[in-house]
Every structure is written in C-alpha cells, then in structure tokens.
C-alpha cells in the first residue's frame, strides 16, 4: 500500500509517498480501500511540528493519531 508520511518537520516539503505492507485487520475489524483523502489544517500543523500532538517521525498523515 502507499502512504503519505512525514519524514521531516518542514511542512509539505517533508512529505514522502512510501510503499508499506498493507495492514491485516484483526478480529472485529475491516479493511477499507481508500482512493482519496483530504488534508485539513491540523494535519498541516502536524507536518510542521506545530500541533499539540507530536508523533514520532516518520508518521502517516491523514489518519487518527490515537
């Protein structure tokens, strides 16, 4: 699968499209084929390292960070 991940906290310039192994759904979970996803303001802040939540690099953009 392809995933957009932040490799450097330089905003959009730090984003790379990476090939990753597709996750395997567990019990009670489903896999969804996503063809497009939007990016919102908090994710732009995340890409600069300016959001209150600061995940470790590299991290995927456009997903729940829980």
Buried (B, 14 or more C-beta within 10 A) or exposed (E): EEBBBBEEEEBEEBBEEEEEEEEEEEEEEEEEEEEEEEBEEEBBBBBEBEBEEEEEEBBBBBEEEE
